[in-house]
Amino acid sequence: MPRFLFHLHECGVNTHDDSGRELPDLTSAIEAARADALSIMAHEVYDGHLCLSCHIEVEEPATGKRTSLPFRDVLKVTGI
């Protein structure tokens, strides 16, 4: 099973993932990143703020391919 790295880019701070997670495929890795992003945003909202310019970069170490998942694409905002 391939290993994927999840690098967090949050409000100017970059947290590099050195261990990653084994997942079946890129689709599963993006879904895992989506769940992580929602969890991070939930904690931010609880603390009274929300940054939608952050993102998680999913890296496939075997190929070097990187896929960016912006927080703003994970959340549907209505009622504005």
PDB file of N, CA, C and O in Angstrom:
ATOM      1  N   MET A   1       0.851  -1.175   0.000  1.00  0.00           N
ATOM      2  CA  MET A   1       0.000   0.000   0.000  1.00  0.00           C
ATOM      3  C   MET A   1       0.897   1.240   0.000  1.00  0.00           C
ATOM      4  O   MET A   1       1.858   1.305   0.767  1.00  0.00           O
ATOM      5  N   PRO A   2       0.594   2.218  -0.848  1.00  0.00           N
ATOM      6  CA  PRO A   2       1.449   3.412  -0.923  1.00  0.00           C
ATOM      7  C   PRO A   2       1.328   4.302   0.319  1.00  0.00           C
ATOM      8  O   PRO A   2       0.298   4.332   0.992  1.00  0.00           O
ATOM      9  N   ARG A   3       2.397   5.008   0.588  1.00  0.00           N
ATOM     10  CA  ARG A   3       2.440   5.958   1.702  1.00  0.00           C
ATOM     11  C   ARG A   3       2.274   7.371   1.142  1.00  0.00           C
ATOM     12  O   ARG A   3       2.858   7.719   0.116  1.00  0.00           O
ATOM     13  N   PHE A   4       1.471   8.174   1.830  1.00  0.00           N
ATOM     14  CA  PHE A   4       1.234   9.561   1.445  1.00  0.00           C
ATOM     15  C   PHE A   4       1.637  10.463   2.602  1.00  0.00           C
ATOM     16  O   PHE A   4       1.439  10.123   3.768  1.00  0.00           O
ATOM     17  N   LEU A   5       2.208  11.625   2.263  1.00  0.00           N
ATOM     18  CA  LEU A   5       2.585  12.625   3.253  1.00  0.00           C
ATOM     19  C   LEU A   5       1.579  13.767   3.194  1.00  0.00           C
ATOM     20  O   LEU A   5       1.071  14.107   2.126  1.00  0.00           O
ATOM     21  N   PHE A   6       1.299  14.355   4.354  1.00  0.00           N
ATOM     22  CA  PHE A   6       0.306  15.426   4.451  1.00  0.00           C
ATOM     23  C   PHE A   6       0.975  16.648   5.066  1.00  0.00           C
ATOM     24  O   PHE A   6       1.141  16.733   6.283  1.00  0.00           O
ATOM     25  N   HIS A   7       1.357  17.595   4.207  1.00  0.00           N
ATOM     26  CA  HIS A   7       2.047  18.806   4.648  1.00  0.00           C
ATOM     27  C   HIS A   7       1.010  19.914   4.879  1.00  0.00           C
ATOM     28  O   HIS A   7       0.234  20.251   3.985  1.00  0.00           O
ATOM     29  N   LEU A   8       1.014  20.469   6.086  1.00  0.00           N
ATOM     30  CA  LEU A   8       0.048  21.499   6.449  1.00  0.00           C
ATOM     31  C   LEU A   8       0.657  22.880   6.252  1.00  0.00           C
ATOM     32  O   LEU A   8       1.741  23.170   6.759  1.00  0.00           O
ATOM     33  N   HIS A   9      -0.049  23.727   5.512  1.00  0.00           N
ATOM     34  CA  HIS A   9       0.342  25.123   5.295  1.00  0.00           C
ATOM     35  C   HIS A   9      -0.756  25.967   5.929  1.00  0.00           C
ATOM     36  O   HIS A   9      -1.824  26.166   5.350  1.00  0.00           O
ATOM     37  N   GLU A  10      -0.467  26.461   7.138  1.00  0.00           N
ATOM     38  CA  GLU A  10      -1.496  27.118   7.941  1.00  0.00           C
ATOM     39  C   GLU A  10      -1.030  28.494   8.403  1.00  0.00           C
ATOM     40  O   GLU A  10      -0.146  28.616   9.251  1.00  0.00           O
ATOM     41  N   CYS A  11      -1.641  29.522   7.830  1.00  0.00           N
ATOM     42  CA  CYS A  11      -1.397  30.915   8.243  1.00  0.00           C
ATOM     43  C   CYS A  11       0.094  31.255   8.307  1.00  0.00           C
ATOM     44  O   CYS A  11       0.566  31.836   9.284  1.00  0.00           O
ATOM     45  N   GLY A  12       0.819  30.890   7.264  1.00  0.00           N
ATOM     46  CA  GLY A  12       2.230  31.223   7.173  1.00  0.00           C
ATOM     47  C   GLY A  12       3.168  30.236   7.838  1.00  0.00           C
ATOM     48  O   GLY A  12       4.386  30.389   7.749  1.00  0.00           O
ATOM     49  N   VAL A  13       2.624  29.221   8.506  1.00  0.00           N
ATOM     50  CA  VAL A  13       3.453  28.197   9.150  1.00  0.00           C
ATOM     51  C   VAL A  13       3.323  26.900   8.361  1.00  0.00           C
ATOM     52  O   VAL A  13       2.216  26.407   8.143  1.00  0.00           O
ATOM     53  N   ASN A  14       4.450  26.353   7.935  1.00  0.00           N
ATOM     54  CA  ASN A  14       4.449  25.107   7.169  1.00  0.00           C
ATOM     55  C   ASN A  14       4.921  23.968   8.058  1.00  0.00           C
ATOM     56  O   ASN A  14       6.024  24.001   8.604  1.00  0.00           O
ATOM     57  N   THR A  15       4.060  22.953   8.196  1.00  0.00           N
ATOM     58  CA  THR A  15       4.394  21.773   8.993  1.00  0.00           C
ATOM     59  C   THR A  15       4.576  20.603   8.044  1.00  0.00           C
ATOM     60  O   THR A  15       3.623  20.140   7.417  1.00  0.00           O
ATOM     61  N   HIS A  16       5.813  20.132   7.946  1.00  0.00           N
ATOM     62  CA  HIS A  16       6.166  19.051   7.026  1.00  0.00           C
ATOM     63  C   HIS A  16       5.895  17.700   7.689  1.00  0.00           C
ATOM     64  O   HIS A  16       6.321  17.461   8.819  1.00  0.00           O
ATOM     65  N   ASP A  17       5.201  16.837   6.996  1.00  0.00           N
ATOM     66  CA  ASP A  17       4.895  15.491   7.480  1.00  0.00           C
ATOM     67  C   ASP A  17       6.016  14.554   7.044  1.00  0.00           C
ATOM     68  O   ASP A  17       6.232  14.340   5.851  1.00  0.00           O
ATOM     69  N   ASP A  18       6.722  14.001   8.017  1.00  0.00           N
ATOM     70  CA  ASP A  18       7.825  13.091   7.705  1.00  0.00           C
ATOM     71  C   ASP A  18       7.424  11.618   7.761  1.00  0.00           C
ATOM     72  O   ASP A  18       8.124  10.763   7.217  1.00  0.00           O
ATOM     73  N   SER A  19       6.296  11.317   8.419  1.00  0.00           N
ATOM     74  CA  SER A  19       5.925   9.912   8.578  1.00  0.00           C
ATOM     75  C   SER A  19       4.825   9.471   7.614  1.00  0.00           C
ATOM     76  O   SER A  19       4.908   8.384   7.043  1.00  0.00           O
ATOM     77  N   GLY A  20       3.812  10.288   7.429  1.00  0.00           N
ATOM     78  CA  GLY A  20       2.749   9.971   6.482  1.00  0.00           C
ATOM     79  C   GLY A  20       1.845   8.847   6.935  1.00  0.00           C
ATOM     80  O   GLY A  20       1.906   8.390   8.076  1.00  0.00           O
ATOM     81  N   ARG A  21       0.995   8.407   6.002  1.00  0.00           N
ATOM     82  CA  ARG A  21       0.045   7.323   6.258  1.00  0.00           C
ATOM     83  C   ARG A  21      -0.044   6.446   5.027  1.00  0.00           C
ATOM     84  O   ARG A  21       0.045   6.923   3.896  1.00  0.00           O
ATOM     85  N   GLU A  22      -0.220   5.171   5.262  1.00  0.00           N
ATOM     86  CA  GLU A  22      -0.435   4.242   4.158  1.00  0.00           C
ATOM     87  C   GLU A  22      -1.919   4.207   3.830  1.00  0.00           C
ATOM     88  O   GLU A  22      -2.757   3.953   4.696  1.00  0.00           O
ATOM     89  N   LEU A  23      -2.227   4.465   2.568  1.00  0.00           N
ATOM     90  CA  LEU A  23      -3.613   4.475   2.096  1.00  0.00           C
ATOM     91  C   LEU A  23      -3.661   3.805   0.728  1.00  0.00           C
ATOM     92  O   LEU A  23      -2.647   3.742   0.033  1.00  0.00           O
ATOM     93  N   PRO A  24      -4.827   3.304   0.338  1.00  0.00           N
ATOM     94  CA  PRO A  24      -4.928   2.549  -0.913  1.00  0.00           C
ATOM     95  C   PRO A  24      -4.562   3.329  -2.177  1.00  0.00           C
ATOM     96  O   PRO A  24      -3.958   2.785  -3.101  1.00  0.00           O
ATOM     97  N   ASP A  25      -4.943   4.637  -2.204  1.00  0.00           N
ATOM     98  CA  ASP A  25      -4.739   5.406  -3.434  1.00  0.00           C
ATOM     99  C   ASP A  25      -4.843   6.896  -3.144  1.00  0.00           C
ATOM    100  O   ASP A  25      -5.125   7.308  -2.019  1.00  0.00           O
ATOM    101  N   LEU A  26      -4.607   7.701  -4.191  1.00  0.00           N
ATOM    102  CA  LEU A  26      -4.649   9.154  -4.042  1.00  0.00           C
ATOM    103  C   LEU A  26      -6.032   9.641  -3.631  1.00  0.00           C
ATOM    104  O   LEU A  26      -6.138  10.575  -2.837  1.00  0.00           O
ATOM    105  N   THR A  27      -7.079   9.043  -4.143  1.00  0.00           N
ATOM    106  CA  THR A  27      -8.438   9.446  -3.766  1.00  0.00           C
ATOM    107  C   THR A  27      -8.636   9.293  -2.260  1.00  0.00           C
ATOM    108  O   THR A  27      -9.199  10.176  -1.614  1.00  0.00           O
ATOM    109  N   SER A  28      -8.182   8.193  -1.710  1.00  0.00           N
ATOM    110  CA  SER A  28      -8.284   7.964  -0.263  1.00  0.00           C
ATOM    111  C   SER A  28      -7.445   8.980   0.509  1.00  0.00           C
ATOM    112  O   SER A  28      -7.856   9.445   1.572  1.00  0.00           O
ATOM    113  N   ALA A  29      -6.280   9.323  -0.017  1.00  0.00           N
ATOM    114  CA  ALA A  29      -5.410  10.296   0.635  1.00  0.00           C
ATOM    115  C   ALA A  29      -6.053  11.681   0.638  1.00  0.00           C
ATOM    116  O   ALA A  29      -5.972  12.396   1.637  1.00  0.00           O
ATOM    117  N   ILE A  30      -6.683  12.062  -0.454  1.00  0.00           N
ATOM    118  CA  ILE A  30      -7.354  13.363  -0.514  1.00  0.00           C
ATOM    119  C   ILE A  30      -8.534  13.391   0.446  1.00  0.00           C
ATOM    120  O   ILE A  30      -8.780  14.418   1.079  1.00  0.00           O
ATOM    121  N   GLU A  31      -9.266  12.297   0.569  1.00  0.00           N
ATOM    122  CA  GLU A  31     -10.369  12.228   1.533  1.00  0.00           C
ATOM    123  C   GLU A  31      -9.853  12.335   2.966  1.00  0.00           C
ATOM    124  O   GLU A  31     -10.493  12.959   3.812  1.00  0.00           O
ATOM    125  N   ALA A  32      -8.698  11.730   3.240  1.00  0.00           N
ATOM    126  CA  ALA A  32      -8.092  11.847   4.564  1.00  0.00           C
ATOM    127  C   ALA A  32      -7.673  13.291   4.838  1.00  0.00           C
ATOM    128  O   ALA A  32      -7.860  13.792   5.947  1.00  0.00           O
ATOM    129  N   ALA A  33      -7.111  13.957   3.836  1.00  0.00           N
ATOM    130  CA  ALA A  33      -6.730  15.365   3.978  1.00  0.00           C
ATOM    131  C   ALA A  33      -7.960  16.234   4.194  1.00  0.00           C
ATOM    132  O   ALA A  33      -7.922  17.189   4.970  1.00  0.00           O
ATOM    133  N   ARG A  34      -9.045  15.907   3.513  1.00  0.00           N
ATOM    134  CA  ARG A  34     -10.300  16.647   3.682  1.00  0.00           C
ATOM    135  C   ARG A  34     -10.801  16.530   5.119  1.00  0.00           C
ATOM    136  O   ARG A  34     -11.205  17.523   5.723  1.00  0.00           O
ATOM    137  N   ALA A  35     -10.775  15.323   5.658  1.00  0.00           N
ATOM    138  CA  ALA A  35     -11.199  15.110   7.045  1.00  0.00           C
ATOM    139  C   ALA A  35     -10.293  15.873   8.017  1.00  0.00           C
ATOM    140  O   ALA A  35     -10.769  16.454   8.992  1.00  0.00           O
ATOM    141  N   ASP A  36      -8.986  15.867   7.742  1.00  0.00           N
ATOM    142  CA  ASP A  36      -8.044  16.610   8.586  1.00  0.00           C
ATOM    143  C   ASP A  36      -8.334  18.109   8.533  1.00  0.00           C
ATOM    144  O   ASP A  36      -8.331  18.787   9.560  1.00  0.00           O
ATOM    145  N   ALA A  37      -8.583  18.618   7.329  1.00  0.00           N
ATOM    146  CA  ALA A  37      -8.870  20.045   7.169  1.00  0.00           C
ATOM    147  C   ALA A  37     -10.141  20.435   7.929  1.00  0.00           C
ATOM    148  O   ALA A  37     -10.173  21.470   8.596  1.00  0.00           O
ATOM    149  N   LEU A  38     -11.173  19.621   7.832  1.00  0.00           N
ATOM    150  CA  LEU A  38     -12.417  19.907   8.549  1.00  0.00           C
ATOM    151  C   LEU A  38     -12.193  19.909  10.057  1.00  0.00           C
ATOM    152  O   LEU A  38     -12.757  20.741  10.767  1.00  0.00           O
ATOM    153  N   SER A  39     -11.387  18.999  10.542  1.00  0.00           N
ATOM    154  CA  SER A  39     -11.079  18.947  11.972  1.00  0.00           C
ATOM    155  C   SER A  39     -10.331  20.202  12.422  1.00  0.00           C
ATOM    156  O   SER A  39     -10.647  20.784  13.460  1.00  0.00           O
ATOM    157  N   ILE A  40      -9.344  20.608  11.639  1.00  0.00           N
ATOM    158  CA  ILE A  40      -8.584  21.822  11.957  1.00  0.00           C
ATOM    159  C   ILE A  40      -9.507  23.036  11.952  1.00  0.00           C
ATOM    160  O   ILE A  40      -9.449  23.870  12.856  1.00  0.00           O
ATOM    161  N   MET A  41     -10.362  23.132  10.929  1.00  0.00           N
ATOM    162  CA  MET A  41     -11.272  24.275  10.845  1.00  0.00           C
ATOM    163  C   MET A  41     -12.264  24.279  12.003  1.00  0.00           C
ATOM    164  O   MET A  41     -12.605  25.347  12.511  1.00  0.00           O
ATOM    165  N   ALA A  42     -12.732  23.111  12.430  1.00  0.00           N
ATOM    166  CA  ALA A  42     -13.663  23.035  13.559  1.00  0.00           C
ATOM    167  C   ALA A  42     -13.010  23.586  14.828  1.00  0.00           C
ATOM    168  O   ALA A  42     -13.649  24.295  15.605  1.00  0.00           O
ATOM    169  N   HIS A  43     -11.736  23.255  15.028  1.00  0.00           N
ATOM    170  CA  HIS A  43     -11.022  23.791  16.190  1.00  0.00           C
ATOM    171  C   HIS A  43     -10.838  25.302  16.070  1.00  0.00           C
ATOM    172  O   HIS A  43     -10.940  26.022  17.063  1.00  0.00           O
ATOM    173  N   GLU A  44     -10.569  25.778  14.866  1.00  0.00           N
ATOM    174  CA  GLU A  44     -10.427  27.219  14.669  1.00  0.00           C
ATOM    175  C   GLU A  44     -11.729  27.935  14.983  1.00  0.00           C
ATOM    176  O   GLU A  44     -11.724  28.953  15.674  1.00  0.00           O
ATOM    177  N   VAL A  45     -12.836  27.421  14.488  1.00  0.00           N
ATOM    178  CA  VAL A  45     -14.142  28.040  14.746  1.00  0.00           C
ATOM    179  C   VAL A  45     -14.435  28.053  16.246  1.00  0.00           C
ATOM    180  O   VAL A  45     -14.945  29.039  16.778  1.00  0.00           O
ATOM    181  N   TYR A  46     -14.111  26.963  16.914  1.00  0.00           N
ATOM    182  CA  TYR A  46     -14.318  26.900  18.364  1.00  0.00           C
ATOM    183  C   TYR A  46     -13.526  28.006  19.073  1.00  0.00           C
ATOM    184  O   TYR A  46     -13.978  28.566  20.071  1.00  0.00           O
ATOM    185  N   ASP A  47     -12.333  28.311  18.538  1.00  0.00           N
ATOM    186  CA  ASP A  47     -11.501  29.368  19.113  1.00  0.00           C
ATOM    187  C   ASP A  47     -11.897  30.762  18.631  1.00  0.00           C
ATOM    188  O   ASP A  47     -11.302  31.755  19.049  1.00  0.00           O
ATOM    189  N   GLY A  48     -12.911  30.840  17.744  1.00  0.00           N
ATOM    190  CA  GLY A  48     -13.447  32.135  17.333  1.00  0.00           C
ATOM    191  C   GLY A  48     -12.857  32.724  16.071  1.00  0.00           C
ATOM    192  O   GLY A  48     -13.033  33.915  15.815  1.00  0.00           O
ATOM    193  N   HIS A  49     -12.159  31.927  15.272  1.00  0.00           N
ATOM    194  CA  HIS A  49     -11.638  32.437  14.003  1.00  0.00           C
ATOM    195  C   HIS A  49     -11.618  31.304  12.979  1.00  0.00           C
ATOM    196  O   HIS A  49     -11.743  30.130  13.328  1.00  0.00           O
ATOM    197  N   LEU A  50     -11.459  31.674  11.722  1.00  0.00           N
ATOM    198  CA  LEU A  50     -11.380  30.679  10.654  1.00  0.00           C
ATOM    199  C   LEU A  50     -10.562  31.251   9.508  1.00  0.00           C
ATOM    200  O   LEU A  50     -10.870  32.326   8.994  1.00  0.00           O
ATOM    201  N   CYS A  51      -9.522  30.534   9.111  1.00  0.00           N
ATOM    202  CA  CYS A  51      -8.680  30.943   7.991  1.00  0.00           C
ATOM    203  C   CYS A  51      -8.943  30.007   6.814  1.00  0.00           C
ATOM    204  O   CYS A  51      -8.679  28.808   6.901  1.00  0.00           O
ATOM    205  N   LEU A  52      -9.452  30.543   5.734  1.00  0.00           N
ATOM    206  CA  LEU A  52      -9.744  29.728   4.559  1.00  0.00           C
ATOM    207  C   LEU A  52      -8.619  29.752   3.525  1.00  0.00           C
ATOM    208  O   LEU A  52      -8.749  29.146   2.461  1.00  0.00           O
ATOM    209  N   SER A  53      -7.525  30.439   3.823  1.00  0.00           N
ATOM    210  CA  SER A  53      -6.414  30.477   2.868  1.00  0.00           C
ATOM    211  C   SER A  53      -5.372  29.386   3.153  1.00  0.00           C
ATOM    212  O   SER A  53      -4.381  29.277   2.432  1.00  0.00           O
ATOM    213  N   CYS A  54      -5.589  28.594   4.182  1.00  0.00           N
ATOM    214  CA  CYS A  54      -4.679  27.494   4.509  1.00  0.00           C
ATOM    215  C   CYS A  54      -4.928  26.327   3.559  1.00  0.00           C
ATOM    216  O   CYS A  54      -5.956  26.275   2.883  1.00  0.00           O
ATOM    217  N   HIS A  55      -3.972  25.384   3.513  1.00  0.00           N
ATOM    218  CA  HIS A  55      -4.175  24.199   2.690  1.00  0.00           C
ATOM    219  C   HIS A  55      -3.318  23.039   3.173  1.00  0.00           C
ATOM    220  O   HIS A  55      -2.342  23.224   3.901  1.00  0.00           O
ATOM    221  N   ILE A  56      -3.700  21.853   2.757  1.00  0.00           N
ATOM    222  CA  ILE A  56      -2.919  20.646   3.005  1.00  0.00           C
ATOM    223  C   ILE A  56      -2.411  20.158   1.655  1.00  0.00           C
ATOM    224  O   ILE A  56      -3.166  20.037   0.690  1.00  0.00           O
ATOM    225  N   GLU A  57      -1.131  19.886   1.615  1.00  0.00           N
ATOM    226  CA  GLU A  57      -0.515  19.380   0.393  1.00  0.00           C
ATOM    227  C   GLU A  57      -0.274  17.880   0.570  1.00  0.00           C
ATOM    228  O   GLU A  57       0.467  17.464   1.460  1.00  0.00           O
ATOM    229  N   VAL A  58      -0.901  17.086  -0.275  1.00  0.00           N
ATOM    230  CA  VAL A  58      -0.742  15.633  -0.236  1.00  0.00           C
ATOM    231  C   VAL A  58       0.387  15.263  -1.196  1.00  0.00           C
ATOM    232  O   VAL A  58       0.339  15.579  -2.384  1.00  0.00           O
ATOM    233  N   GLU A  59       1.401  14.589  -0.660  1.00  0.00           N
ATOM    234  CA  GLU A  59       2.561  14.195  -1.474  1.00  0.00           C
ATOM    235  C   GLU A  59       2.626  12.674  -1.595  1.00  0.00           C
ATOM    236  O   GLU A  59       2.463  11.944  -0.617  1.00  0.00           O
ATOM    237  N   GLU A  60       2.867  12.224  -2.819  1.00  0.00           N
ATOM    238  CA  GLU A  60       3.131  10.814  -3.080  1.00  0.00           C
ATOM    239  C   GLU A  60       4.644  10.662  -3.191  1.00  0.00           C
ATOM    240  O   GLU A  60       5.207  10.961  -4.244  1.00  0.00           O
ATOM    241  N   PRO A  61       5.323  10.207  -2.131  1.00  0.00           N
ATOM    242  CA  PRO A  61       6.783  10.135  -2.169  1.00  0.00           C
ATOM    243  C   PRO A  61       7.333   9.273  -3.304  1.00  0.00           C
ATOM    244  O   PRO A  61       8.415   9.552  -3.821  1.00  0.00           O
ATOM    245  N   ALA A  62       6.613   8.248  -3.690  1.00  0.00           N
ATOM    246  CA  ALA A  62       7.106   7.357  -4.755  1.00  0.00           C
ATOM    247  C   ALA A  62       7.239   8.078  -6.092  1.00  0.00           C
ATOM    248  O   ALA A  62       8.129   7.768  -6.885  1.00  0.00           O
ATOM    249  N   THR A  63       6.348   9.047  -6.342  1.00  0.00           N
ATOM    250  CA  THR A  63       6.355   9.754  -7.619  1.00  0.00           C
ATOM    251  C   THR A  63       6.781  11.213  -7.488  1.00  0.00           C
ATOM    252  O   THR A  63       7.159  11.843  -8.475  1.00  0.00           O
ATOM    253  N   GLY A  64       6.721  11.751  -6.265  1.00  0.00           N
ATOM    254  CA  GLY A  64       7.011  13.164  -6.053  1.00  0.00           C
ATOM    255  C   GLY A  64       5.841  14.065  -6.382  1.00  0.00           C
ATOM    256  O   GLY A  64       5.942  15.283  -6.234  1.00  0.00           O
ATOM    257  N   LYS A  65       4.721  13.490  -6.829  1.00  0.00           N
ATOM    258  CA  LYS A  65       3.541  14.275  -7.176  1.00  0.00           C
ATOM    259  C   LYS A  65       2.932  14.881  -5.917  1.00  0.00           C
ATOM    260  O   LYS A  65       2.841  14.229  -4.877  1.00  0.00           O
ATOM    261  N   ARG A  66       2.513  16.152  -6.031  1.00  0.00           N
ATOM    262  CA  ARG A  66       1.878  16.865  -4.918  1.00  0.00           C
ATOM    263  C   ARG A  66       0.528  17.399  -5.362  1.00  0.00           C
ATOM    264  O   ARG A  66       0.389  17.950  -6.454  1.00  0.00           O
ATOM    265  N   THR A  67      -0.459  17.227  -4.501  1.00  0.00           N
ATOM    266  CA  THR A  67      -1.811  17.713  -4.754  1.00  0.00           C
ATOM    267  C   THR A  67      -2.214  18.611  -3.600  1.00  0.00           C
ATOM    268  O   THR A  67      -2.155  18.198  -2.442  1.00  0.00           O
ATOM    269  N   SER A  68      -2.623  19.839  -3.905  1.00  0.00           N
ATOM    270  CA  SER A  68      -2.994  20.795  -2.875  1.00  0.00           C
ATOM    271  C   SER A  68      -4.505  20.773  -2.644  1.00  0.00           C
ATOM    272  O   SER A  68      -5.292  20.762  -3.590  1.00  0.00           O
ATOM    273  N   LEU A  69      -4.893  20.766  -1.369  1.00  0.00           N
ATOM    274  CA  LEU A  69      -6.298  20.809  -0.996  1.00  0.00           C
ATOM    275  C   LEU A  69      -6.537  22.070  -0.164  1.00  0.00           C
ATOM    276  O   LEU A  69      -6.298  22.059   1.044  1.00  0.00           O
ATOM    277  N   PRO A  70      -7.007  23.163  -0.790  1.00  0.00           N
ATOM    278  CA  PRO A  70      -7.283  24.399  -0.049  1.00  0.00           C
ATOM    279  C   PRO A  70      -8.473  24.220   0.899  1.00  0.00           C
ATOM    280  O   PRO A  70      -9.466  23.580   0.554  1.00  0.00           O
ATOM    281  N   PHE A  71      -8.354  24.788   2.083  1.00  0.00           N
ATOM    282  CA  PHE A  71      -9.443  24.700   3.056  1.00  0.00           C
ATOM    283  C   PHE A  71     -10.739  25.268   2.478  1.00  0.00           C
ATOM    284  O   PHE A  71     -11.818  24.736   2.738  1.00  0.00           O
ATOM    285  N   ARG A  72     -10.639  26.341   1.698  1.00  0.00           N
ATOM    286  CA  ARG A  72     -11.846  26.979   1.156  1.00  0.00           C
ATOM    287  C   ARG A  72     -12.627  26.045   0.226  1.00  0.00           C
ATOM    288  O   ARG A  72     -13.822  26.246   0.010  1.00  0.00           O
ATOM    289  N   ASP A  73     -11.953  25.015  -0.331  1.00  0.00           N
ATOM    290  CA  ASP A  73     -12.623  24.067  -1.211  1.00  0.00           C
ATOM    291  C   ASP A  73     -13.293  22.921  -0.450  1.00  0.00           C
ATOM    292  O   ASP A  73     -14.039  22.132  -1.030  1.00  0.00           O
ATOM    293  N   VAL A  74     -13.022  22.840   0.846  1.00  0.00           N
ATOM    294  CA  VAL A  74     -13.540  21.742   1.664  1.00  0.00           C
ATOM    295  C   VAL A  74     -14.850  22.123   2.333  1.00  0.00           C
ATOM    296  O   VAL A  74     -15.627  21.254   2.729  1.00  0.00           O
ATOM    297  N   LEU A  75     -15.092  23.408   2.459  1.00  0.00           N
ATOM    298  CA  LEU A  75     -16.213  23.900   3.245  1.00  0.00           C
ATOM    299  C   LEU A  75     -17.170  24.713   2.380  1.00  0.00           C
ATOM    300  O   LEU A  75     -16.745  25.609   1.651  1.00  0.00           O
ATOM    301  N   LYS A  76     -18.441  24.404   2.460  1.00  0.00           N
ATOM    302  CA  LYS A  76     -19.458  25.198   1.770  1.00  0.00           C
ATOM    303  C   LYS A  76     -20.007  26.217   2.749  1.00  0.00           C
ATOM    304  O   LYS A  76     -20.573  25.856   3.780  1.00  0.00           O
ATOM    305  N   VAL A  77     -19.839  27.493   2.426  1.00  0.00           N
ATOM    306  CA  VAL A  77     -20.300  28.578   3.288  1.00  0.00           C
ATOM    307  C   VAL A  77     -21.575  29.151   2.692  1.00  0.00           C
ATOM    308  O   VAL A  77     -21.604  29.522   1.518  1.00  0.00           O
ATOM    309  N   THR A  78     -22.624  29.224   3.494  1.00  0.00           N
ATOM    310  CA  THR A  78     -23.903  29.765   3.030  1.00  0.00           C
ATOM    311  C   THR A  78     -24.376  30.853   3.983  1.00  0.00           C
ATOM    312  O   THR A  78     -23.836  31.011   5.078  1.00  0.00           O
ATOM    313  N   GLY A  79     -25.382  31.595   3.559  1.00  0.00           N
ATOM    314  CA  GLY A  79     -26.014  32.596   4.427  1.00  0.00           C
ATOM    315  C   GLY A  79     -25.264  33.880   4.582  1.00  0.00           C
ATOM    316  O   GLY A  79     -25.543  34.649   5.502  1.00  0.00           O
ATOM    317  N   ILE A  80     -24.307  34.144   3.701  1.00  0.00           N
ATOM    318  CA  ILE A  80     -23.546  35.389   3.807  1.00  0.00           C
ATOM    319  C   ILE A  80     -24.317  36.504   3.153  1.00  0.00           C
ATOM    320  O   ILE A  80     -23.853  37.644   3.130  1.00  0.00           O
TER     321      ILE A  80
END
